[in-house]
Amino acid sequence: MRIISFSADGIKNAADKGFYDWLKEQDADFVCIQDLQCSEYDLQDNLYFPEEYNPYFFDDIDGKANGVALYCRQLPKAIMTGLGFADFDMEGRYIQADYENISVGCILAPQAEPGNEEQLARKNEFFSLLGNHLQKVRNKRREFIICGNWNIAHTPGDVQDTESNSTVPGFLAEERQWINNLLDEGYVDAFREINSDLDEFSWWPGGDRSNNGWRTDFHIISKGLQFSVDYGAIYKSKEFSSHAPVIMDYDIEL
């Protein structure tokens, strides 16, 4: 089973740069897209609705920011939008497809600009709620794959310039500790199961891929799937946004 995750910086812009043409060649079972920056209603072209997929969207309330989409080759039993977080669900940050014994989620975490304490407090609130949620669902009799733009880099190997970014939101000690706690309590960073290279970045904040690379785009999976990870790669040959698509293959049948 192949799952592709991609943070688009606006899905129309990514489409103009060839994202959907590239996607046709990938034979993915799921495509998780974040940061659409438009509503489903705005996507009038058939390009955004490939025939081989069942597409689902969850828009920001204003339809102008955030937004997530989940393309499923196999029809899910149910689709869940939002996480039950009243202050965040209207921002179009999470969508999930449920199958018999597994759920695939697409997430776009809040971002905080350097020096903006209000944004950082709100981001921390989101992750506090998310941590509690993920511990609750861990007790369900199903496995989870939650992929997307988490807006956190976990280890020094996930940031190209650790020294200058050590006080930047997304690489703060408390944020990295949140990932540590998550991985200690029943979840796994799927990409790191099969790739330990220290130059595998998926996001370049300034758009220049020669410096300041970050790996903030994760597939977080429940520990029961740890040995199902077959392959992982970050696609960098073409640029569709400031983020690169993350491709993961799993030895899983729905």
Secondary structure as UniProt FT lines:
FT   STRAND          2..7
FT   HELIX           11..16
FT   TURN            17..18
FT   HELIX           19..23
FT   TURN            24..25
FT   STRAND          30..34
FT   HELIX           40..42
FT   HELIX           46..48
FT   TURN            51..52
FT   STRAND          54..58
FT   TURN            61..62
FT   STRAND          68..72
FT   STRAND          78..81
FT   TURN            86..88
FT   HELIX           89..91
FT   STRAND          94..98
FT   STRAND          102..108
FT   TURN            114..115
FT   HELIX           117..137
FT   TURN            138..139
FT   STRAND          143..149
FT   HELIX           156..158
FT   HELIX           162..165
FT   TURN            166..167
FT   TURN            169..170
FT   HELIX           173..184
FT   TURN            185..186
FT   STRAND          187..189
FT   HELIX           190..194
FT   TURN            198..199
FT   TURN            205..206
FT   TURN            209..210
FT   STRAND          217..222
FT   HELIX           223..228
FT   STRAND          229..234
FT   STRAND          246..250
//
